[in-house]
């Protein structure tokens, strides 16, 4: 899994008033939880943009005033009007424990249903999985070659070693929808 490094500064004060003071300085307030402790931080908004405005998922390597910490992004809060990052929540990665993270889905192959006029639709862009950090993939690759018209691939149909899906098994990942062209091809074949 890809890693991104971010410089962070510890904050002694926390709460609404302290967070507003951090934002006035041009920084973004953050919280790093996990391992039985909670640390309040502030980071440069330019440093976290590559982490937020991307379809990829990253492991964050914090440099907190010389101290190193690994984490995953849990939640981002935006200003409702200005598209400004208000707050970030991170979860500390602990050695030997599984991590839950949303990983992007990539479809491969030419679906059989598309060849006869169906339309391939990706329903879930990201799936939440749980695994040790060293076993996390950059993306979940789903082969759609055998997918026919009107057929769907669900999360329960996917099998990957060392990955446990947190997303419910009944969630649709992708499907080939019926179109007028596929109905016409089916009628001509009969």
Helices and strands as residue ranges (DSSP letters): E 3-10, H 16-24, E 27-34, E 37-44, H 45-52, E 59-64, E 67-78, E 85-92, E 99-108, H 112-115, E 119-122, E 126-131, G 133-135, E 140-143, E 152-154, G 155-157, E 164-165, E 172-177, H 180-189
